[in-house]
Amino acid sequence: MNAVAPSPSAVPGLRRNMVTICAMTATIMQALDTTIANVALPYMQGSLSASQDQINWVLTSYIVAAAIMTAPVGWIANRFGRKRIFIICSAGFTAASVMCGLAQDITQMVVFRLMQGVFGAALVPLSQAVMLDSYALHERAKAMAIWGMGVMMGPIMGPSLGAWLTETYSWHWVFFVNLPFGAITVLGLIVFMDETTVNKDLQFDWFGFTGLAVGIGTLQLALDRGEQLDWFESREIIAEFIISGIGFYYFFAHSLTTRRPFIQFAIFKDRNFATGCVFMVVIGVVLFSTMALASPLFQNAFGFPILTAGLLLATRGMGTFVAMMLVSRLMHYLEARTLIGTGLALIAITLYDMTGWTADTQVTTIIINSVVQGFGLGLVFVPLSTVAFLTLPDQLRTDGTSMLTLVRNVASSIGISIVIAKLTSGTIHNHAILAEHVTPFNQALQMPDVARILDLGTDAGRAMMDMILRAQAQIMAFSQDFELVALVTVCAIPLVLMLSSSKAAMLKPQSDHAAVME
């Protein structure tokens, strides 16, 4: 352990506050764009004269580009300087957003969304690294609470904000909304942020990057298009999974045998960071898969208007916001693993409660459940983001933030694909089971009031019965999905025992922040 002086950015004052604002605006921009365009797709499809398959590439192109370019963020920042890369990526993301809003056809839109993904990939990991460097060790919980608000609130608020902008103005404003945030971020970074040390001797591992890019890119394509193409019934999906497996195999085989691997595997030697990556998988699955389920549940199964559904989704963000306001103070008195365990328990309980939701569930019940679930997510995310970097050497911090972001993004894609595929297959399976009970011998169907409305001897009666069965089968499938996500959350709770104690570290004075691992 060598003692070094705290960086100027770690000293409270105007410079640190402005850097914090810039990091937050960058985080919010990127986090919002993960989900804000989803609700605008039907409007964009007509305006751009695109087919259903073509318009889905508006989402796919962004996700794939961001996933591939997240991995080299650590190397790029260390080689060229964090400030320079942060400014370039913020400006590029803002410019690409404006071009997306001005796109005249689907080809232009996909190209500009690819650019958005390339530049946006670095925003979240770089903003987290900046926040960690800007605050002393005993203030890290507060820093991660501030930063976490952008990461967690963006995906939650994205659908409701996107719906409001699209209905009030047009789908173009889904992208134009990034312009003021981007301008503030770029100008603030230029004026207030300090440049990091540049290591010009770093060599880029093109072979490792190519293997990882192929693995991640084709995996994302398979996960994103699998539902449309019926998964392994499609030769395209089978080919993409095979290519992805080959890419990952080559990446690991190359990285474990070369002297200078593309990913510094030293980050996984730190127990807190390695455990943090496991928990981040759970966060990615729970946060994004429940969002992917809740939106169609509210709109399709429960029949809520799009704005009402968006507001109900936003209530979870309210709980997250409250938790993040409190958790930085709580970490001075409670262990991080206690807070994480409590948060996971709250998430599991609320998910189990969601298994009993039907079209008759009261809106008040939905709001209370969502707020408590959001509170649980806040209790998990902030301590996790703090403890994961508690013992990680400073020189590995940028690599660590990019890896944590990559893990969360890949886990969210896998989680969404699994729950949506299970929702589709579950609906079909449940419909078949329910249909077995629709017979002339069913006493409920023989009741006069029922038989008068549901006359199975007529086409209208059979069509109405099929519609009822389909609706009930879908609600049952939603329940089964929520049960699966709850089970994943419960299984993660025992892993909190693998985390080191955080209470003593959080209470260290400012001077102790100077000690870093070499």
N, C-alpha and C positions, 0 to 999 in steps of 0.2 A: 504494500500500500504506500503510495507516494502522495504527499500533500501538495496541492496546487491551489492557487488563489481562485476564488470564485470568478466566473466570467462576469463582465460588466452587465450583461443582460439579466443576470440573476439578482441584481440590486434593484429594489423597488424604486419606481419613479416613472416619469412620462414615457421614456424610451421603452421600458418593459410593458407598460400598459398599451402602447401603440402596437408593439409587436404582437401582443396577445390578441388585440382586435383584428389584426391582419391574419393571424393564424386561424382565428375563428371564422372570419368571412370566407377564407379559402376552404375550410372544412365544410361549412354550410353549403357553399356552391356545389362541391363535389357530391356531398351526401344527398342534397336535394335532387340532383340530376339522375341519381340512381333510380328514382321512382316517379319523379314529377311528370315525365313524358308518357307514362303508361296510360293514364286516363284520356290523353289527347289523341291516342292512336286512331280511333275511328274518324275523328275530324281530319287528321292528317292524311288518312288513306284516301278520302274523297278529294281533298285539295290537291294531292300529289298524283292522283290517278294511278294508285298502286293496288296490287292484289293483296290478299290477306297474307300470303307467304312473304311478299316483298316488304310490307309494312313492318313485319316482325323483325326485319333486319335493322330497323331503327333502334331497337333494344339490343339485339344480338351484337351488332357491330361495336357498340359502346362497351358492352360487358366484356367481349373478347379482347378488345384493344386494351382496356384498363387492366384486365387480369394479366395479360402478357407483360405489360410495361411496369407493373408494380414490383416485380422481382428485382430488376436492376437499379431501382431507385437508390439503394444504399451505395452501390458502386459509383453511380453517376454523381451523387452529392459529394462523396469523398474525393473523387477525381477532379471535379470542376468547381466545387464550392457550393455549399448549401444555399446561400443567399442567391447566387447567380441562377441556379437551377429553379429555385422557388419562384423567382421573378419571371423567368422564361415560361415556366409551366402555367403560372397564373395568367400571364398575358395571352399565351397560346390558347388556354381553355376559354378565356373570355372572348377572344376573336372567333374561335370555332363555334361558340354559342351563338354569337351574332349571325354568323354565316348559316347556321342551322335554321335560325328564324327567317332568313332571307332565301332559303332553298326553294327552287322552282320545280324540281322533279325529284323522284325517289333516288336517283343515282347521286345527285348532289347531296341529298340528305344523308345517305349512308356514308359517303366520303367525309362529310363534315362531322358526323357522329364518331367516325373512326378517329379523326383528329381530336375530338373532345376526349375520347377515351385515352389516347396516347398522352396528352398533356395532363388530364385529370388524375391519372394513376398516381402521380407523385404528391398530390396536394395533401391527402390525409396523412401518409407517413411522415412527410416533411413537417407538416404543422404539429404533429405529435412530438417529433424530435425537437422542434423549436420550443414548444411549451415545456418539455422536460428540462431543457437547458436554461430556460429563462427563470426557473423557480428553484429555490434551494430545496434540499432533500426533505426538510420538515414541512415544506409548502407544496410538495408534489401532489398530495391528495386534492388540494384546492385547484391546482393547475389541471389535473385530469378531470375534475368535476366540470370546470369551465369548458375544456376541450370536448369532453364527452357529450355535453349538451348539443353541440353541433352534429356529432357523429350519430347520436341516437335520435335526435329530434328531426333531422333531415329526412330519413326514410319514413318516419311516422307522419310528418306534416306534408310531405311531398304530394301524396294523392289528393288531399283536400285543397292544397294551394293550386295544384295543377287543374283540378276541376273548376275552381273559382275563376282562375285566369282564362281558361278555355271558354267557359260559358259567358263570362262578363265581357271579355275582349275577343281573343282568338287564340288558336294553338300557337301562333308565332310568339306570344308573350311568355310561353313556357320557357323559351330560350332567351328572350330579351331580358328577362328578370335578372339574369346573371351579370348584365353589363355594369350596374352601379357597384355591386359587390366586387367584381373583378377590378374595376378602376380604383376603388379604395384599397384593395389588397396590394396591387402593383405599386401605387404611389407610396403607401405606408412602408412596404418592404424596402423600397429604394432609399427612403429617408432614414428609417429608424433601425433597420436590422443590421447586425454586424456579420461580416463574412467569416466563415470557418476556415481552418487550415486546409490547404489544397495539397493532395498527395499526387504529384505528377508522375510518380514511378509506378502507379497502379496499372496493371495490364488487364485488358478485358478478356474474359474467357468466352470467346465466341462459340466454342463447341458446347460448353455447358449451357449458355443462354439459349442456343438453338434447340437443344434437347428439351429444356424446360418450357420454352415458348411453344414448341410443337405439342408437348404433353398437355399444357394448360389450355392452349387455344382449341385443340380438337376436343378436349374434354368439355369445355364450355359450349362448343357447338353441339356436341351430342346431347348435353343436358338441356340446352335451350330448345333444340328442335326435336328431341325425342318424343315429346307428347304429341306433336303434330304428325309425326311419321310412324307412330305406333311402335316405338322403341325397337326391340330386336327383331321385329317383323320387317324392318327396313334395312336394306344393304348399306345405305349411307351411314346409319347409326352404328351398325356393326363395324364398318370400316373405320369410323372416327374413334371408336373405343380401342380398336386394335392399334391404330396409329398413335393414340394417346399413351397407351401402355408402352409401346416401343420408345416413344419420346422420354417418358419418365424413367424407363430402365436405362436408357443411354445416359440421361442426366446423372442419375445416382452412380452408375458404373464409372462414368468419367470423373465425377466430383470426388469420389472416394479414392481415386488413384492418382489424381493430378496434384502438383505441388501448390498451385494457386487456383482453388475452385471458385466458381462463380458465386456461390453462396458460402459465406463463412459459417461452417457448421459448428464453430466454437460457441455460437450463441445458444445452441441446444445443450451445451454442457452445464449451463446455468439451470438449476432445478426450478427456480421460480419462473424463469422465462419459458422453459419447456412445458411446465404445468399451465402457465398462462395461455399458451397456444392451444392446449387441449380445451380449456374453458372457453377460449374464443371461438372454437368450433361450435360449442353449445350455444353461445350467444348468437352466432351467425345463423344457426338452424332455427332457434326459437324466435328471434326477432323477425327474420325475413319470411320464414315459412308461415308463421301465424298471421303476418300481414297479407301474404298471398292467399291465405284461406279466409281471413276476415272480410276482405273486400267483396268477393263473390257471395259469401254467406249473407252479408247485409243487403246487397243489391239484388241478387238472384233468388235466394231462398227466403229472405225476410221481406223483400219488396221495398226496401228503403230507397228514396231518391239518392242520386249520386252525391249531392252536397250533404245530406244527412249522414250517409255512410262515411263521408270524409270527416265530418265532425266527430262521429263516434270513434273513428280510428285515431283522431287527434287527442281524445281523452286519455289514451295511454301515454301520450307525450306529457300530459299534465302531471301524471304520477312520476314519470321519469324526471321531470324538471324539479319537482319537490324533493325527490330523493337526492338528486345531485347537489341541491342547495344545502342539504343537511349532512351528507355523507363525509364531506371533508372535515367537518367538526367532529363527527362521530369517530373518525379514525384516530383521533387523539386519545380516545378513551377505550375503544374496542379494537380487537384484532381484525385485520382485513379478512381473514378466513371466516370469522364469525359473521361478518356482514355478508360475505359471499354466500355462505351456507344459508343464512336467513333469506337472502334474496332469491336463491334457487328454490327454497321451500315455498315462498310466496308465489313464484311463477308456476311451480308444479300444482299447487292448490287451485290457483285460478284456471289453469288449463284443464284440470279435472272437472271444475265447475262448468267449463264451456262444453264438456261432453253431454251435458243435459239441456243445452239450449235448443229451443224450437222456435217456430214462427210466433208462438204466443209468449215468448220471454219478454218481460218488461224492459223498456229502455233504461229505466233506473238500474236494474240488475246488470245490464251490459256496461253502463257507465262505471258503476262501482267496481266491477270485475276488471275493467280496462285500466282504471286508475291504480288499483292495487298491483296489477301485473306490471304496469309501467314503473311503479315504485320498486318492485322487486328487481326489474332490469337495471334501474339506477343503482341499487345496492350492490349489484354484481359488477357492473361495468367499471365504475370509478375505482374501487379497491383493486380490481383485476388489472386495470391499466397502470396502476401505481406499483403494485407488488411485482408485476412482470419485469419491471426495469429496476427494481430495488437493488439487486446485486449484480446487474449486468454491467460490464465495463463500459465506460463512456465512449470509447472508440468503436464499440459495436452497437451503439444506440440507434443510429440511422438504419443499419441493417436489420436491427430488431424491429423497429417500427414498420418497415416495409414488409417484413415477413409476417408480422401479426396482422397487418391489413390484408395481405394475400391469403392467409389462412382463413380469415373471417369471410372474405369474398367467395372463395372456393366453397367453403362450408355452406354459405347461404345459397349458392347455386345448386349444390347437391340437395340441400334440405328442401328447397322449393320444388325441384324436379320430383323428389320422392313423394312429397305430400300431394302434389297435383296429380301425379300418376296414380297414387293410391286413391285419391278422390274419384277419379274417373272409373277405375276398376271396381272400387267399392260401391259406387252408385249402380253399376251394371249388376254386380253380384247381389246387392240388397234388393234391387228391383226384381230379379229372378226369384228370390226367396219369398218376397211379398206376393208376387203374382201366383205362387203356388196355392195361396189361401183364397184366391178369387175363384170360387166354384159355386155351382148352384146349391151346394149343401151348406154354404156359409150362412149361419143363422142371422148374423148382423146384416147381410145383404138382402135377407128375406123380409126385414122389417118394412112395413108399408111406407113410412116416410122416406126411408133410404131407397127402396125399390122404385119409388115414383121419380126420384132424381137420377139415380144410377141404374137405369134400365139396361142391363147387359145384353138385352136382345136387340138393341139399336146401335147404329154406328156412333151416334152422339154419346150414348151412355158408356160404350167401351172406350171412346176417346177421352171422356172425362175421367174414367177410372184409371186409364193409363197415365194421365197427367197427375192425378193424386198420388199414384204409386211412385212415379218418378220424383215428385217433390219430397215424399217421405224417404225414399231411398237415398236421395242426395243429402238430406239432413242427417240421416244415419251415418253416411260416409264422412261428413264433416266431423261428427262425434268421434268416429274411429280414428280420424287423423289427429284430432286434439289429444286423444288418449295416447297415441304414439309419441307425440312431441312431449307430453307430460312424462312418459316413461323415460325418454332420453334425459330429461331434466333431472329426474329422481336419481338415475344412475350416475349423474355427474356429481351429486352432493358429497359422496365419500372422498372424492379427489381433493377436497379442501384441506385434508390432512397432509397432503404433500407440500403445501405452501409453508414457507418459513414465517416466523413471527415478524410482524410488522410494527407492533406498538412501540417498541424501543426505538426503532429507526425513525418513526414519525415524530418522536419527541426530542430528537437530537437538535442541538442548537445550530445556528447558522454556520459557525466555524467548522462543524463536523462535516458539512457538505463538501469541504475541500478534499476529503479523502475519496479517492477513486481507485479502482482496481487496475493494475497494469498487467 
